[in-house]
């Protein structure tokens, strides 16, 4: 009896980065940020956007946006519906799509991670309702604009992204999940090009919420320092133009890096606290390596979630040390939150772009404030600017509710 031949194993397309956009407290644009991350510059200052006189902490890392938005396909009336967070997303998305040189006829998908979305519009709605409950002026616009999808849809329209739009709200893993979901869309053949992004802005509600949890540092954000006492909040946005290698090569696009692995897991331990041994973090790093066909010894640098809180850093230190095993002692690890604070839903996407910068420049982002490493760290902390030979780097993002995600990027040669 003759049997038909077994079907050939499907080979997943390779996924490359052909454009990046970056907005952080260090500046607007890739060029404005690269040197700051390379040298470990910090961007913390007094909060002036809202009243913090009754808060225990009064500093953060805000973004200084240009007075005008970049020229896009968005009509002026529609552009006025963007809140501050949406404007950051537009700047990042515009830079990434311009670098990628995507033609507008391509139906590129758009995947965005955020936590607060248009929170400032929600706050404005609430204040107006309290101060002048009989007025309806601009309240419907605020109600609609408050929804993250509305801000994202406006940015998609501005950048002429004609594919499906997806918003991921998964706490502080949102930005990394957006990058990972975009990567999976491309690897499974459901898209040829995807813009992956993350964005969030500091709002009074978010700031007061973290302060009420006593999670904010009253001194300095010092990830993995034995004397660390909390995180610092920042804001920003990042976007990565992702496409299949075949698509990029067919049009002769410049390739910035390759995404080779992604893992996600949930630990179901506590609403705000990580599982102490970092079990889900170990699972995400292990899965990202498995998909990439790499071992921990093949990873040259880990961009840690590293918030600077006592519980997060101890759990992540345990997870990285256990995951890396014998390779831990030589592994370089740092957290860029030491310079720009925790960007919440934007963090994973921003840190992925920082990894692209590090791979292209062959340097390690330092944490200058960290001077007394926690003994739990079985790896090498980067506390001073340093050049390094980087081939594969891994970035971690962990969020409330036990959300964990890891992404691996490879240098393009």
N, C-alpha and C positions, 0 to 999 in steps of 0.2 A: 504494500500500500504506500502510495506516494503522499508526502505531506508538503504543503506549501512552505517555502523558506520563511524563517522567522523574520519579522520586520526589523529593519536596521534601527539601532538605538538612536533616539533623537538627540541631536547635539544642540544644546541651548546657545543662542547667539551671545557673543561677548558684548558687554555694555561699557561704553566709554563716555567720558565727560568732554564736551566740546565747547562749553562756556560756563562761566561762573559769575555770579553777582553777589556783592557783599556790602552790607550796611551794619556797622557796629559802632559802639561809643568811640572807637579809634578813628572812624572816618567813614566816608561814603565812597565805595568803589574798591576794587581789588588793590589798586596801586596805593591808595591811601592807607590800607590796612596791613600790607605785607611787612613793612619795616617795624610797625608797632608790635606785631606778634613775634617777629624774629627776635626783637630785643626785650620783650616782656614789659612793654610800656603799660601803665595803668591809666584808667579813665574815670575814676570815681570823684564825685564832687557833691556839693549840697543839693538836695532836691528843692526845686523852686516851682515846679509845674503845679503843685497843689500843697495844701497846708499839712505840714508834718510836725507842727509844734507839740502835738500830744503823743507823738510816737517816741519810742525808746531809741530808735535809730533814725537818722535824718540824712543819710547819704545813699547814693546809688550811682549807676553809670548810664546817664541818658545819652541819646544820639543828638547831634546837631545836624539837622536836615537843611538842605538848601532852601531858599525862599520859594523857588518855583519848581514844579515837577518837570521831569524830562519830557521832551516832545514825543508824543505817542499818538495812536489812533483814537484815543479817548477824547470825546468832546468836552469842552470846558465845563459845561453844566454837570456832566457826569463826573468829571474829575473832582468837583467840589463835594461830591458825596463820599469821597475817601476820607477816612479819619487818619490820625497820625500813624497808626499801625499799618493801615492800608497803603499809605504813602511810602513807608519803608519797603513794603513788599513790592510796590511798583518799581522803585529804584533798583532793587535787586533783580527782579525779573527782567527789567529792561536791559540791564547790563549783560545778563547771561544770554538773552536771546540775540542781542547785538553781537556779542562775541561769537556765538554759534553760527550766525548768519543764516538762520532758518528762513526759508521763503514762506510767505503768508498763505500759500495754497496748501501747505502741509497741515494735516489735522493733528497737530501735536496735542497730547493730553497734558493736563495740569493737575499735579498732586501737591496739596499744601497741608502742612502741619501747624497747628496753633493751639493755644489754651485760652487766652483772653479774647482773641478776635477783635471785634469792635467795642471793647469794654468801655472806652471813653464816651462813645455815643450812648451806651446804656446809662452811664453816670449822668450825662447831660440830660437825658430823658427824665431821670429820677429827680434831679435838682429842679428842673423846670416844673415838674408835676407838684413838687412841694411848695415852691415859691410862688407859682402862678397856676393853680390847678384848673382854672377856667380857659386857659389858652390852649389852642391846638397847633400853634405855629411851629412848624418843623418837627413836631412830635411824630407824625407818621414816617417821615424820612429817617429819624433817629431809630425808630422801631425796626425798620427794615435794614438800615445800615449796620445796626448792632450785630446782626447775624453774620458769622464769618463767611458764609457762602456768598453774601452780597458783595463784600469787599473783594473776595477772590474772583468773582465773576467780572467785576470792574477791571481788575488787573488782567484777566484773560482777554477781555475786550481790548484793553490798551495795547497788549502785545500781540494781538491777532492770533491767539491760540484757539483753534477751532475744534479741538477734540473735547472729550469728556472732562469734567472738572470734579475732583474728589477732595474733600476736606477731612483730615484726620485730627481728632482731638483726643489724644491719649496721654494727657499730662505732659511731663517734661521729656517723654520719649517721642513726642509727636513729630518733631523735625526729622529725627532718624527714621521713624516709621514711614514718613513721606518719601524719603530717599529709597528705603528698602522696598516700599510698595511700587514705586516707579521702576526700580530695577527688576522686580518680578514681572511687571507688565511687559517689559522689553524681552526678558528671558523666555517668557511663555508665548511670545508672538502676538500679544494683544495690542501692541503699539510699536511703532518704529521710532518715534521721538516722544519724550516726556520731559516736561519742565517740573522738577521736584524742588519744593521750597518750604521754608519755615519762617514764621514771623510772629512777633509779639511786641507790645509796647508796655511800658510801666504805666499803671493806672493807680488811682488812690485806693481802690478796693483791693487790688492785688498786693500793693505795698503794705497796707494796714493788715491784711490777712496774714502775710508772712511774718510781720512784726508781732502780731498777737500770738503766733505760734512760738515766738522767741527764737525763730530760725535765723534771723538776720544778725550779722556780726556787728557788735558795737565798737569793734576796733578795726581790724583789717581782714579781708578774706585770705585765708592761708590754707589752701587745700593740702591735706595729708601732713600738716604740721602737728606735732604733739600738743601744741597749745591752741589749736584752732578753736574758734568759738562761734562759727556760723557762716552763712553765705551772704553774698551781696547781690542785689538785683541789678540787672541791666536790661537793655532792649535792643532790638535790631531785626535784621532779616537776611536771608541768604537764599540763593537759587542756583540750581545746577541743571544745565542743559544736558540731558542724557539721551543717547541714541545707540542703536546697534552699531557695531564696528563696520558692518557692511554698508550701512547708510553713510557713516562718516567718511569711509574710504571712497565711496562712489562719488562724493562731491568734493573730495580733497580738503576736508575740514581739518583744522588744527585740533589735535587731541591733547587734552590737559592731563588726564589720568584715566585709569580703568577701575571700575568697581567690580570686585571679584567675589565678595561674600557678604551675606547678611543673615542675621539670626535674631529672633524675637521670642520672648517668653514672659510669663506672668508668675509671680511667686505667691500671690494670694495670702500674704502674711499680715499686712496691716494697712490702714488707709494712708498713712503718711510715713511710716517707718519701713526701711528695707529689712529683708530677712537677714539676720546677723551674719550668717556665713556666706551670704551672697550666692545662694544656690542657683537662682534664675540667671544671675549675671554670668556665672560659670557656664550655664547652658547656652546662653546667647553667643558668648565668645567661642565656645566649642563648636556650635552649629555654623557660625560664620566661617570658621576655619575649615570645617568639613566640606562645606559647599565650595570653598575656594581651593580645596585640595592642598591645604597648608597645615603645618604643625605650629604650635606656639613658638618654637625656635626660629621659625621663618618670619615672625613679626619683629620689625625693627623698632617700632615706637607705638605706644598706646596713648591716645588722647583720651584721658579718663573723664568720667562724668564729674568727679572731684568737686563737689559743691563747697567743701570747707566746713560742713556740719560734722558733728562728732559721730553720729550714727551712719551717715552715708559713707564717709571716707573709710571707716573701719570695716564696713561690709564690703566695699569695693576693693580695699587692700587685701582682705582675705580672699576674695574671689579671684583677683588677678594673680596673686601668689599661688593659689591652688591650681588655677587653669594653666599657668606658665610652667609650673613644675620646676624641673632642673634648669630651665632657661630663664627663670625669674631674675636671678642675680644680675644678669647682663641686660635685662630689658629696660629701656628708657621709657619713663612715664611722666606725664605732666597734665595739668588741667589749665586750659586757657581762661577758665572762669576767674582765675587769679587776677587777670587784667581787665576784663570787661564785665564781670559778674555773670549771674545765671540769667540766660535769655529765655528760659522757660520753653515754650513751644518752638522757638527759633533755634534753641541751643544745638540740637542735633544737626540741623542743616548748616548752621554757621561753622560748627566744628568740623564737618565734612569738608567744607571749603578751605578751612585752615589747614587741614591735612593735605589738600591739593597744593596749597601754597608751599607747605613744608616739603612735599615730594619734589616739586619743581625747583625749589631753592636749595634743597638738601641741608636743612637746618632743623633744630629742635626748639619748639616754643618753651621758654622758661617760665618758672613761677618764682619771681624774685622775693616775694614776701615769705616764702616757706624756707625757714632756716633750721628748724629742729625736726627732722623727719620722724614721723610716728614709727616706733619699733615694729608695728604690725606690717609695715611695708617691706616685703621681701624682694623688692625691685629697686632700680636706680631712679631716683627722682631728679628731674631736670630743674635745677635752681639757678642756672646761669646760662646766658646765650651760648649756643654751641653748634658747630657744623657737624653733620653726620651723614653717613651713607645710608639712605633710606630706599628700600625697594617695596616693602609692604608695611602699611600702617593700619591700625585698628582704632576705631573711635567708639566709645561707649556712651549711651544715653539711658538714664534710669529715671522713672517718674513715680509720683504718688499712685497708690493702688497696686504697686508691684510691677508696673510696666518696665520692661527691660529690652534694650535693642543694641546690637553691635553691627557695625559696617566696616568692611575691609576695602581699602583702596590700594592700588598698585601704581608705581611709577611707570609712565609711558616712555619707551625709548624707541 
